[in-house]
Amino acid sequence: MLSDVVAIVVHHKRHGDIGSVVRSLASAGIEHERIVVVDNSETPGLEAQLERDVQPARLLIVENRGYGAAVNDGLALIDTTWPDVPFVLVATHEVSVDGASLSALRQALVDAPDLSATGPTLLSEGTDRHQVWSQGGTFTRWGRMPNHVRHDRSRAATVQRAWLDGAIILYRRSSLTARPFDEAFFLYMEEVDLHLRLGYASTPVAWVPDAHAFQTSSGTPPRLFARNLRYLHAKHRLSWLGARALLPVMRRAAGLASRGEWRQVKDLMRGQTERLPRAQPHVIFLNPLGTALAHYAAEFRSVLSSAGVSATFISIPEPSSAGDGRVKWLLRYARSLHRAKALSRGSDAHLVVAWPVLGFLDSLLIGAVAKSAYQVIHDPTPLVRAVGYGKVSRLVARSLGRRVDYITHSPAALAEMREFGFPLSRLALVKHPVVPPSAPWPRSGQITVRVLGQYKADRDVELMGAVARENSDGWRFEVCGRGWPNVEGWTRDPRFLTEVEFEEKLRTAHVLLVPYRRFYQSGVALRAMELGTPVVAPAGSVLDPLIAPEHRVAPGGSSGPDAVRAAALSSEDDWKQAFISYRASAVREVQMLFGATG
């Protein structure tokens, strides 16, 4: 059985078939009790029969607000019933799948952590030879029409696609925020929109050649075909004002006219001319340090989802990750701001920029594209040399960049922003986001104390030396990061660690030491606690509410060796409840900041 998969089946007036769909998913390995049938048929007289047909699966009756809304309602139920489930299968009432194919979809997500969703080869059920309906999708060159791939003979484990057919898709739950589907589409193109947005976050979708599923299709209403294609083009700037969407619409109109289907031509023209819907209010989170702040973005996504806030994530690689220079990075950043402007078209979206590319001067660029924007200021006075933090830059931000407000994650950072002259009305103190804590890794053998992160002038190497001298009996001390000098008793690993290596270093440490004389917050420390690793940090810091008093280093550092010993011998119970309370407070603060945007 696939105990880590929950299924959502969207049902609309196919009462005679839904039972077989549920049985197909159960035979494929999903527990009956973990299948949620979301019915939007609005046929009260058949609800009792429908409940009998799907038992023992769960039935959720909702009003008909479209396919995307039905999936969003199902996800909301899953989040309250199975909050820790890692994978969610979304299917329509028209599909069937076998256990081997479903396992292949799941394994592809396990093997490729950057993927957000996987889909099978879809075959048209009822045809003589089960013709291929979809192997995922791309876009046509001229009309930018979403186009199914149907003749790919690849034998790779996965093949990235621009989008997948919404008939059956396995999603990584952590890649989705609250209510991820844009309900303005109602029906048709909503999965294309979502998959494009997942791609912007560097979490693409992929076709799995070894997986197969069967479906029947009743087609797309002409009005929604035209309207939603225009909406997709306008929302993602696939063409100016959706102009290129006119080509496939006219092609379809010609086909309908040649068959004398004039009522459908009329509906198509209605969709071509009606006013486009407004995008739903949401948060657009732009991460200009796609590699360095990948986990921070995941933490923000987790907190937004728990807060019920819908969001779209955009991620671009920094120069060290992309292998190019600062100029190209700035150009990518400018294009991403333009994309954020397009995604917020006609809505009250909040733009959040995770890192100041140009320091306080960013306020000019951000204010030019967003009605409501926040910039996260991690370090008001940078711990390393950076552009755009001087007096003139701050003056420009205060006087000309007034459309941008600032998020800080520590009282110290907030106080410094006030000293810089920014009014309290433009500042928001929000706890650093975190993901729910995982079970601690079983630690054994030689006690290992680690410091992770690059060297900075405010690092307390004297504290590190004292900790190693007074705990030298069989303990191991390791510092991982660039630029570190020799520190007595410590071994150095100056490599750039991959994301997997970085997490492994955190997870397997007995203690993470945060050796700073001055710092605003420590995302590394919070990440260690997410993984169940005890943390030792200076007393009086933003980490105080999360760290037991005996794990804090008093000013002067003399208590450092004792604090490290206490942390090495501590249990999960010493800090886990404080961490859970901290996260709950972070969720509440995000709800207050962004309001009811879900």
N, C-alpha and C positions, 0 to 999 in steps of 0.2 A: 504493500500500500504506500501511496505517496502522502505521508502524513504532514509534509510541509507545504502542501498545495491546497488552496481553497478555490472553488469555482463559482463564477457568476454566469448565469444563463439568462440572457434577455429574451423574454417571451412576449409575442404580440399576436394574438388571435390564430395560433396554430395548436389548438387544444388537442387535436388528435395525434400530434407528433411529439409533444414535449416529453411525454413519459419515456419514449425511446431514446431521446437525447440524454435524459438523466441516467438511464440505464447504461448508455454507452460510456458516459464519463465515469460511472461507478465501476464498470468493467475494466476501464483503463487504469484504475488504481486510486481514484479519489473517493474518500469515505463519503457515504451517502449524506451523513450529517453535515459535511463540509461543502455541500453543493447548495447554492442559494439561487433560486429561480425568482427573478424580478419580473413580475407581470404588469404590463402597462396596457392591457387590452381594454380596460374600462367596460367589462361585461360582468356585472355583479351576479347575474343569474347563473354563470358558469364557474364561479370562484370555488364553490364547494367541490365540484367535480375535479377542478384543476388541482386542488389541494390533495385529493385522493390519488390523482395520477402521478404526482411528483413525490409523494411520501416514500421514504422518510427524509427526503431533502427538505430544506426550509423554503417557504414561500413568502415573498415580500410583495404585497399589492401596492402599486403606486399609480398616480395619475400619469397620463401619457404626455410627457414633456420631451419625448424623443429617446433615441438610443443612448446618447452620451449621458443624459440625466439619469437613465435607468442604471447604467454602470456606476455612476457617481453615488447613487442611493445604495447600491449593493456594496460598494467599497466602504461607505459610512457604517453599514451594519457589520462588515468584517472587522473594521477597526475597533469596534466595541466588543465584539464576540471573540475574535482571534487576533488580538493586537500584535502578536509577535510572528505571525505567519510571514515567511519570506517571499512566497510566490503566489500570484493570483492568476488563474486562468479565466479569461473573458471569452464567452462564446455566445452565438445566437441560437435560436431555436431550429436552425436548419443544418446542423453539423453532426458528424459522428467521428470518433477518433479511437485508435487502439492504444493499448498500454505501452507498447514499444515506442510509438511516436511521441506520446506524452512524456515518457522518460527521456527521450532524446532532446525535447525542448527544454526540459528541466536541466539536464546535464550540460547543455550549451550555456545556460546562465551560470551554472556553478563554475564551469571552466573559464568563462570570460567575464570577470567582475565588472568590466566597463559597459557591458550590454545591459540595456534596460528592458528589452522584450525580444522574444523569439516567436517565429511563426512557421508552420509547415507548408509543404506543397499542398495546395487546395485542389481537389479533383471534383469535377461536376458529377454529382450522383445522378444516376438514371440514364446516362449516356451509354452507348454500347461499349466503349473502351475507356470510360472514365477519363474524359478529356481534362487536361490541366487547365484550371481556372486561374490560378495565381501562384507564383513563386516569389511573392513580395512585389514591390513596385518601385518605379522610377518616374520621371517626367519626360514627356515628349519635348523635342527640341524647340519647336516653333510655338505651339499653342500652350506649352507648359501645362499640359493636361496630365493628371495622374494616370499612369499607364502600367498595367500588369505585365510583369515578366513571365513568359510562358515556355521558353525554350532553352533554359539554362541547364547544361549538363554537368555542372560543377559537382565534384565529389568532396569538396572541402567540408569541414565540420560545420562551419557557419559562413554565410555570405552577407555582408552588410547591405542593407537596402535603405532607400529614402523613407519607405513606409511599408506596412504590412496590411493585408486585408483583415478587416475587423471581424470576420466570421469566427475566427478562433486564434487567440494570441495568449501566450504566457508572459505575464509581466513580473518584473522584480518589484515587489511592493515598495521598497525603499526609494525607488526611482520616481515614484508618483507622490505628488502632494495631495492635499485634500481636494476633492472634486476636480480631478485633472482634466476631464473632458469639457470643452467649451460647449455649453448647452445651447448656444445661439444657432448652431448648425441644425439642430433637431434630428436630422437623419441625413447621412451621406457626407463624407469628407471629414467627419470629426476625428476619425482615427488618423487620417493623413495629417491633419493639423497637429494633433498630439505628438505624432512621431517626428514631425519636423522640429517641434519644440524640444523634444528629448534629444534630438541630434544637436541642437544648439548648445545643450549642456554637456556635450561630449559623452553622452550615454546613448549611443545609437541603437537601432533595432536591426535584427538579422533574420534571414531565412535559413532554416535548417534542412538541407536536402534529404537527410535520412528520415525525416518525419513527414507523415501524410495524413490528411483528413479529407472527409467527403462533405460536400454541401450541396444544397439546392438554393437557387436565388430567384426572387420575384422581381428583380430589377429596381430601378430608381425612378421616383416620380419626376416628370420633366421639369416642373417648377423648381424643385429642390436641386436638381442637377445644375440648372443654370444659376440660380441664386447662390448656392454654396460654392460653386466653382469661382464665381466673382468674389465672394467673401474670402475664400482661401487666398486668391491672388492679391486682394487688397491687404489682407492681414499680414501676409508674409512678403509683400512687395515682389511677388513673382512677375508682375507687370504693372505698369502705371495705371492706377485706377481700375485694374482688372481688364485692361483693354485686350490683352492677348487671350483672355478667357473667351472672347467673342468667337474665335476660330472654331473650337470644338462645339460650341453651342450652335453655330450656323451649320456645321456639318451634320449635327443631329437633327436640326430642323429640316434640312434637305431630305434626309432619310425618311423622316416621318411624313413629309409632304408627298414624297414619291409613292408612299403606301396609302395616301388619302386619309391619314390620321390627323385631321385638322384640329380636333379638340386638343390633342396632345401638343400640336404646334402652338396653339393659343396659350396653353399652360407654360410651355417653354419660354415664350416671349414675355409672359407675365413675370417669370423668374428672372429674366434678363433685364427687366426694367424696374422691378420693385426696389424700394429702399433697402440697403443692406442693414443687417442687425448691428447693434452695438456690441462690442466685445464685453465679456463679463468682467466686473472689477476684480483685480487680482494684483499680486506682487510680481514684479519682474526683477529677478536677482541676477545682476551682471558681475561675473567673477573675472577680472582681468589677469589673475594669476592662476590659470586653470590647473596647473600641477601643484604648486606650492600650497594653494588654498583649496584643494579638492576636498579634503576632509571637512574643512570649515563650511564649505558649501553643503556637504552632506548633513552636517549638524544643523545648519540653518533650515534645510529642507525638512528635516525631522521635526524641528520645533514648529515650523509653519504648519505642517500637516497635523500635528497634535493640537494646534490652535484652531484648526478648521479654516485656514487661510489658503486659498487657491494661489498657485504660483507657477511662473515659467522661469526656467534657469537658462542663462546664456554663459558659456565659458569659452575663453580664448587662452591659448598657451602663451606663457611669458618667453622672452628671448632664449633663456637657458634651456627651455624645454623644446622650443620650435627650431633651435639651431640657427636663428637669424639675428638681426640687430634690433636696436631700440626703435628705429624709424618704422620698420615694418610692424612692430608691436603697436606703435601709436596708430598706425593706419588700421590695424585689426580692431583696435579699441574704438576708433571713430566709426567704423562700419557696424560694430556691435551696438553702439549708442543709436545709430540710425535704425537698426533692427528693433531695438527696444521701443523706439518711437513708433514704428509701424505696428508692433504688437499691442501697443496701448491705444491705438486708433479708436476714437469714439468712446473710450471708457475712462473710469476714474482709477487707473492703475497707479500703483506706487512703484517707482523705480528705486532699487537698492543697489548701490555700487559697493562691492566688497573691499575694494582697495583703491586708494588715491593714486592713480598713475602719475598725475602731475601735482600731487600734493593739494593744497587749497585752491590752486588754479583750476582744478577739475570742475569747480562749481560753475565756471563759465560754460564749459562744454555740456555738462549735465543739465544745467538750467535751460539750455537752448533746445533740448529735445523732450523734456518732461515737465508736466504740470505739477507733479508732486514727486519729490525725489529725496532720498536719504543717501548720504555717503558714510560708510563706516570708517571712523578714525580710530585705528588701533593704538597708535602712538602719536599724540599731538606734537611732541618733540621726538623725532625719530632716534632710535638707538643706533642706527647706522646712517651714513650720509645719504641724503635724499633731496630731490628737487621739489620746490614749491612750498616750503614750510617757513620761509622767512617773513619778516614784518610786512614787506610789500605784498606778498602773496596773501597773507592773512587779511590785510586791508582790502584787497580786491574781493576776497570771498565775503567779507562782512558787508561791503557796500554795493558790489555789482552782482554777487552770486546769491542773492536773497531767496531764490526759488529752491535752494538746496538746504536741507537741514542735516544734522549730524547725529549719528548713532555712536555712542561710546559704550564700552563694556566694563568700565571700572570707575569708581568715584574719583580716583586720582586723575584719570583722563578727563572726566567731566569738569573737575575743578580747574585744570589747566586750560581747558577751552574757555571757561569763564574768565580766567586771567587774561586770555588773548582778546577779550572784548566781545565774544559771541553771546548774544542774549539767551537767557534760559529757554525762551520760546522756540529757539532753533536747535535745541539740544535734547537728546533722548538718552537716558541711561537704561540700557537693556542688558541683562545678564548674558554672558557669552553662551551661545547655543551649545547644546550637547545632545548626543544620542542616548537612548536608554542604556544603562549599564549591562554588560554581558557577564556571564559566569566567569569568575577568575580562573586563569590558567594554573593548573597544578604545578607549583614550583618546588624543586628539590635540588639537592646537591649544593655546590658552592654558592654562597650568598653573593649576588651580583648587584652592585649599585651603579646606575647609569646616569649620565647627563647627555641630553640630546639637543642638538641645535648648534648653529654657528657661533663662533666666538664674537663677543662684543665687548666694548670697553667697560661696560657695567657688570660684567661677569665677576663673581667673587671667587677668584682662584685660591685665595688664602683659606676660605672656608673649605674648599675641596681638598686642599692639602691637609688640613686638620682632621677632616673626616677619614681620610685614608690612613694617616699616621696612627690614629687612636682605634681603628678597627682593622688593623692589618693582619690579624691572625686568621689566615685562610680565606679572607674575603677578596672579591674581585671588583676592581673599580675601572669603569670604561667610559670615555667621553667620545661621542660620535658627532662629528660635524667639522666644518671647514674653519681653518684659520686659528686653531687652538695652539697655544704655546705648550711646552712641556710642563706638566703639573705633577708634583711629587706623588708617587704611588698610583698614578692613573695611566692606563694604556690609551692610545689614541687610534680612532678609526676615522680618517679624514675623507673617506669616500662620500660621494653623493648617494644617499640611500634611496632605493626605489620605495614606492608606497608599501609594498609587501614587506620589504626589509625593515622599514621604519616601524611598522606595526609589530613585527616580530621582536624587534629590540625592546619595544615598550612592554609587550605582553610577557616576555620571559625575564624581565628584570624583577628582582625582589623589592627594589626601591628606586623611584625616580627622584633625583635631587634637582631642585631648581635654584642654582647658585647665582642670584642676582643681588646687587646692591640697590638697584632701581629698576622697576618694571611696572607696567600697567596691568597686564593680564598675561596668562600663560595658557595658550591653546594646547601646548604639549602636555602640560600637567592635567588639564581636563580630559584630554584624550587617554592619558594613562589611567585615570580613574574610570573612564568608560570601559576599559579593558580589565579592571580589577587590580591594578598595580598601585600600591601605596605611594604617596607623594610626601616629600619633605620640602618646605618652602619657607621663606622669611616670614616672621610674624608681622602682623599689621598690614598684610597684603590683601588683595581681592579674594585670595584663596582661603582666608581664615574661616569662613562659614563651612568649608568643606573638609578642613583638616583638623584632626584632634589636637588639642593644645600641646600634647607631648611630642607632636610631629612638626612643630613650628620652631624655627631658628630665631632666637632672641637677637636684638641688635648687638653687633660685635662678633657674632658667630660662635661664641664659646659653647653654646648648647648644641651646636650642629652635630657632633659625633653621637651624643646621647639621643638626639631626635632621629637620626638614621637607624640606630640600634632599635629604638622603640618601633619604628615603622617596619623594620625587617621582621620583627616578631609579632606584628599586629595581625588581626583577622579581618575578614571582609565586613563583619558586623560593626567594626569601629568607625566606618565611614559611609557605608552604602546607603543608609537611610537619609543621611545628610545630603548625599548626592541626588537621591530621588526627589527630595524636597526642593533642592536647588533647580532641578530641571522643571518641576511643576511651576516654580516661580518664574522661570524663563518663558514658559509657555503663556502664562497669564500676562506677562509684560508685552509679549508680541501681540496678543489679542487686543490689549489696550492701545498699542501703537497703531495698528493697522485697522482696527475695527472689524466689523462683520463684512469681510471681503470674500468670504467663501461662498 
